[in-house]
Amino acid sequence: MNQVIDAHILDDKNYFLCKAHKIAKFLLYKNFSSIMVLESLLYPLKAEKKPWEMFFLGFLYTTVGIFLSLWIFREQASLIMVFMITMASLPIFYNTIKLEESKDMLIDKESAILTEHNKAISFFMYMFIGITVACAVWYILLPQQTINILFDKQIGTIHSINNQVSGNVIQNLNIFWKIFFNNFKVLAFSILFAFIYGAGAIFILAWNATVIGSAIGNFIRTNLSAYTTSLGLLNEGNYFHVVSLGLLKYSVHGIPEIAAYFYGGLAGGILSVALIRKHFKTKRFPAIIKDFSEMVLIAVGFLIAAAFLEVYVTPVLF
């Protein structure tokens, strides 16, 4: 970064792009030998340009994690799978946090900073969806005995948070606040884990992805069995109907909820990296604190929307 920048790129946009490119090269190539094989398939700057590729990476990480956990730690596969996914995702997650913190140091306009952060949130969401879809697919395809082992903890979690929403508005309001504060607690842990461990929030996010994926898989598998039992034959229309319902039922409130956790995790990670790099001694640190606060507020807003959808919209639609 000590190189002289040519006069024709001194405008804000090109200056930032030049800096971002140098940051990415430093983060990703200086210690390239330490980067994991799977993680090297994508890196933050490329992922921001093609966020949809993260879907396939998330699906790949999950598939590898599932079969390794079943092969090596079969009896504890439900938790080992989450650790496998977390370990595979950590490098790109942490490199992205470092890149986003560097953007805070380079960009003055807050709206521009949030726009850049949204790019990271976008490809994280694609990755989360990839993990979720992979869990749902393998839940549907694997034998029942294997599912009981692989998703043991996830199934227990689903049973413990069964939807208790009724037609009573007062009761639903109480459930709304219960769900909101429970999700807020998860958000707080996401921020704390990201702050303490840098990219620690990815464990909570990976766990939530496996829970939602197993819930979707269970819904689809159960309803496919019901169609087969009642009709004796499952045509393409019925199959598409069941799969669509399974995805939509949990996506309506699940997407804003997970987006909130990603905003919180990114906020905590950026603050952590800023402290590690001793940027609290610079004039830009107040801007980093402001950025952190705004992302936390955005996350809380998403949680309120998610709780409202889960209590008042999802039960009506499904």
For each residue, the residues with C-beta under 8 A, 3 or more apart:
1: 19 22
2:
3:
4:
5: 9 10 15 18
6: 9 10
7: 10
8: 14
9: 5 6 14 15 17 18
10: 5 6 7 14 15
11: 14 15
12: 15 16
13: 16 17
14: 8 9 10 11 17 18
15: 5 9 10 11 12 18 19 106
16: 12 13 19 20 103 106 107
17: 9 13 14 20 21
18: 5 9 14 15 21 22
19: 1 15 16 22 23 102 106
20: 16 17 23 24 45 99 102 103 106
21: 17 18 24 25 45
22: 1 18 19 25 26
23: 19 20 26 27 98 99 102
24: 20 21 27 28 43 44 45 99
25: 21 22 28 29 30
26: 22 23 29 30
27: 23 24 30 44 95 98 99
28: 24 25 32 35 43 44 45 95
29: 25 26 32
30: 25 26 27
31: 34 35
32: 28 29 35 40
33:
34: 31
35: 28 31 32 39 40 91
36: 39 40 88 91
37: 40
38: 41 57 60 61 64 88
39: 35 36 42 88 89 91 92
40: 32 35 36 37 43
41: 38 57 60
42: 39 46 47 53 54 57 92
43: 24 28 40 46 47 92 95
44: 24 27 28 47 48 92 95 96 99 120
45: 20 21 24 28 48 49 99
46: 42 43 49 50 53
47: 42 43 44 50 51 53 54 92 96 123
48: 44 45 51 119 120 122 123
49: 45 46
50: 46 47 53
51: 47 48 54 119 122 123 125 126
52: 55 126
53: 42 46 47 50 56 57 123 126
54: 42 47 51 57 58 123 124 126 127 130
55: 52 58 59 126 127 129 130 133
56: 53 59 60 130
57: 38 41 42 53 54 60 61 127 130
58: 54 55 61 62 89 126 127 128 129 130 131 134 209
59: 55 56 62 63 130 131 133 134
60: 38 41 56 57 63 64 130
61: 38 57 58 64 65 84 85 88 89 130 131
62: 58 59 65 66 81 85 130 131 134 135 138 209 210 213
63: 59 60 66 67 134 138
64: 38 60 61 67 68 84 88
65: 61 62 68 69 80 81 82 84 85 88
66: 62 63 69 70 77 81 84 134 135 138 150
67: 63 64 70 71
68: 64 65 71 72 80 84
69: 65 66 72 73 74 76 77 80 81 84 150
70: 66 67 74 77 146 149 150
71: 67 68 74
72: 68 69 80
73: 69 76 77 80
74: 69 70 71 77 149
75: 149
76: 69 73 79 80
77: 66 69 70 73 74 80 81 149 150 152
78: 81 82 149 150 151 152 153 154 210
79: 76 82 83 153
80: 65 68 69 72 73 76 77 83 84
81: 62 65 66 69 77 78 84 85 150 210
82: 65 78 79 85 86 203 206 207 210
83: 79 80 86 87 203
84: 61 64 65 66 68 69 80 81 87 88
85: 61 62 65 81 82 88 89 131 206 209 210
86: 82 83 89 90 202 203 206
87: 83 84 90
88: 36 38 39 61 64 65 84 85
89: 39 58 61 85 86 92 93 127 202 206
90: 86 87 93 94 199 202
91: 35 36 39 94 95
92: 39 42 43 44 47 89 95 96
93: 89 90 96 97 124 199 202 269
94: 90 91 97 98 198 199 269
95: 27 28 43 44 91 92 98 99
96: 44 47 92 93 99 100 120 124
97: 93 94 100 101 194 198 199 266 269 270 272 273
98: 23 27 94 95 101 102 273
99: 20 23 24 27 44 45 95 96 102 103 120
100: 96 97 103 104 116 117 120 266 269 270
101: 97 98 104 105 269 270 273 274 277 279 288
102: 19 20 23 98 99 105 106
103: 16 20 99 100 106 107 113 116 117
104: 100 101 107 113 270 274 284 287 288 291
105: 101 102 279 282 284 288
106: 15 16 19 20 102 103
107: 16 103 104 112 113 116
108: 112 287
109: 112 113
110: 113 114 287 290 291 294
111: 114 115
112: 107 108 109 115 116
113: 103 104 107 109 110 116 117 287 291
114: 110 111 117 118 291 294 295
115: 111 112 118 119
116: 100 103 107 112 113 119 120
117: 100 103 113 114 120 121 266 291 295
118: 114 115 121 122
119: 48 51 115 116 122 123
120: 44 48 96 99 100 116 117 123 124 266
121: 117 118 124 125 259 262 263 266
122: 48 51 118 119 125 126
123: 47 48 51 53 54 119 120 126 127
124: 54 93 96 120 121 127 128 205 262 266
125: 51 121 122 128 129 255 258 259 262
126: 51 52 53 54 55 58 122 123 129 130
127: 54 55 57 58 89 123 124 130 131
128: 58 124 125 131 132 205 209 258 262
129: 55 58 125 126 132 133
130: 54 55 56 57 58 59 60 61 62 126 127 133 134
131: 58 59 61 62 85 127 128 134 135 206 209 210 213
132: 128 129 135 136 209 210 212 213 216
133: 55 59 129 130 136 137 213
134: 58 59 62 63 66 130 131 137 138 213
135: 62 66 131 132 138 139 151 154 209 210 212 213 214 216 217
136: 132 133 139 140 213 214 216 217 220 246 247
137: 133 134 140 141 217
138: 62 63 66 134 135 141 142 150 217
139: 135 136 142 147 151 213 214 216 217 218 220 221
140: 136 137 217 220 221 224
141: 137 138
142: 138 139 146 147 150
143: 146 147
144: 147 148
145: 148 149
146: 70 142 143 149 150
147: 139 142 143 144 150 151
148: 144 145 151 152 155
149: 70 74 75 77 78 145 146 152
150: 66 69 70 77 78 81 138 142 146 147
151: 78 135 139 147 148 154 155 210 214 217
152: 77 78 148 149 155 156
153: 78 79 156 157
154: 78 135 151 157 158 210 211 213 214 215
155: 148 151 152 158 159 214 218
156: 152 153 159 160
157: 153 154 160 161 211
158: 154 155 161 162 211 214 215 218
159: 155 156 162
160: 156 157
161: 157 158
162: 158 159
163: 310 314 315
164: 175
165: 172 175 310 311 315
166: 171 172
167: 172
168: 171 172
169: 172 173
170: 173 174
171: 166 168 174 175
172: 165 166 167 168 169 175 176 311 312
173: 169 170 176 177
174: 170 171 177 178
175: 164 165 171 172 178 179 311
176: 172 173 179 180 307 308 311 312
177: 173 174 180 181 307
178: 174 175 181 182
179: 175 176 182 183 307 310 311
180: 176 177 183 184 303 304 307
181: 177 178 184 185
182: 178 179 185 186
183: 179 180 186 187 257 260 303 306 307
184: 180 181 187 188 300 303
185: 181 182 188 189
186: 182 183 189 190 204 208 261
187: 183 184 190 191 260 261 264 299 300 303
188: 184 185 191 192 264
189: 185 186 192 193 201 204
190: 186 187 193 194 201 204 205 261 264 265 268
191: 187 188 194 195 201 264 265 267 268 296
192: 188 189 195 196 268
193: 189 190 196 197 200 201 203 204 265 268
194: 97 190 191 197 198 199 200 201 264 265 266 267 268 269 272
195: 191 192 268 269 271 272
196: 192 193 200 272
197: 193 194 200
198: 94 97 194 269 272 273 276
199: 90 93 94 97 194 202 265 269
200: 193 194 196 197 203 204
201: 189 190 191 193 194 204 205 261 264 265 268 269
202: 86 89 90 93 199 205 206 265
203: 82 83 86 193 200 206 207
204: 186 189 190 193 200 201 207 208 261 265
205: 124 128 190 201 202 208 209 258 261 262 265
206: 82 85 86 89 131 202 203 209 210
207: 82 203 204 210 211
208: 186 204 205 211 212 258 261
209: 58 62 85 128 131 132 135 205 206 212 213 258
210: 62 78 81 82 85 131 132 135 151 154 206 207 213 214
211: 154 157 158 207 208 214 215
212: 132 135 208 209 215 216 250 254 258
213: 62 131 132 133 134 135 136 139 154 209 210 216 217
214: 135 136 139 151 154 155 158 210 211 217 218
215: 154 158 211 212 218 219 250
216: 132 135 136 139 212 213 219 220 246 247 249 250
217: 135 136 137 138 139 140 151 213 214 220 221 246
218: 139 155 158 214 215 221 222
219: 215 216 222 223 245 246 249 250
220: 136 139 140 216 217 223 224 242 243 246
221: 139 140 217 218 224 225
222: 218 219 225 226
223: 219 220 226 227 242 245 246
224: 140 220 221 227 228 234 239 242
225: 221 222 228 229
226: 222 223 229 230
227: 223 224 230 231 234 238 242
228: 224 225 231 232 233 234
229: 225 226 232
230: 226 227
231: 227 228 234 238
232: 228 229
233: 228
234: 224 227 228 231 238 239
235: 238 239
236: 239 240
237: 240 241
238: 227 231 234 235 241 242
239: 224 234 235 236 242 243
240: 236 237 243 244
241: 237 238 244 245
242: 220 223 224 227 238 239 245 246
243: 220 239 240 246 247
244: 240 241 247 248
245: 219 223 241 242 248 249 318
246: 136 216 217 219 220 223 242 243 249 250
247: 136 216 243 244 250 251
248: 244 245 251 252 317 318
249: 216 219 245 246 252 314 317 318
250: 212 215 216 219 246 247 253 254
251: 247 248 254 255
252: 248 249 255 309 310 313 314 317
253: 250 256 257 306 307 309 310 313 314
254: 212 250 251 257 258 306
255: 125 251 252 258 259
256: 253 259 260 302 303 305 306 309
257: 183 253 254 260 261 302 303 306 310
258: 125 128 205 208 209 212 254 255 261 262
259: 121 125 255 256 262 263 299 302
260: 183 187 256 257 263 264 298 299 300 301 302 303 306
261: 186 187 190 201 204 205 208 257 258 264 265 299
262: 121 124 125 128 205 258 259 265 266
263: 121 259 260 266 267 295 296 298 299 302
264: 187 188 190 191 194 201 260 261 267 268 295 296 299
265: 190 191 193 194 199 201 202 204 205 261 262 268 269
266: 97 100 117 120 121 124 194 262 263 269 270 295
267: 191 194 263 264 270 271 291 292 295 296 299
268: 190 191 192 193 194 195 201 264 265 271 272 292
269: 93 94 97 100 101 194 195 198 199 201 265 266 272 273
270: 97 100 101 104 266 267 273 274 288 291 292 295
271: 195 267 268 274 275 288 289 292
272: 97 194 195 196 198 268 269 275 276
273: 97 98 101 198 269 270 276 277
274: 101 104 270 271 277 279 280 285 288
275: 271 272 278 279 280
276: 198 272 273
277: 101 273 274
278: 275 281
279: 101 105 274 275 282 284 285 288
280: 274 275 285
281: 278 285
282: 105 279 285
283: 286
284: 104 105 279 287 288
285: 274 279 280 281 282 288 289
286: 283 289 290
287: 104 108 110 113 284 290 291
288: 101 104 105 270 271 274 279 284 285 291 292
289: 271 285 286 292 293
290: 110 286 287 293 294
291: 104 110 113 114 117 267 270 287 288 294 295
292: 267 268 270 271 288 289 295 296
293: 289 290 296 297
294: 110 114 290 291 297 298
295: 114 117 263 264 266 267 270 291 292 298 299
296: 191 263 264 267 292 293 299 300
297: 293 294 300 301
298: 260 263 294 295 301 302
299: 187 259 260 261 263 264 267 295 296 302 303
300: 184 187 260 296 297 303 304
301: 260 297 298 304 305
302: 256 257 259 260 263 298 299 305 306
303: 180 183 184 187 256 257 260 299 300 306 307
304: 180 300 301 307 308
305: 256 301 302 308 309
306: 183 253 254 256 257 260 302 303 309 310
307: 176 177 179 180 183 253 303 304 310 311
308: 176 304 305 311 312 313
309: 252 253 256 305 306 312 313 314
310: 163 165 179 252 253 257 306 307 313 314
311: 165 172 175 176 179 307 308 314 315
312: 172 176 308 309 315 316
313: 252 253 308 309 310 316 317
314: 163 249 252 253 309 310 311 317 318
315: 163 165 311 312 318
316: 312 313
317: 248 249 252 313 314
318: 245 248 249 314 315
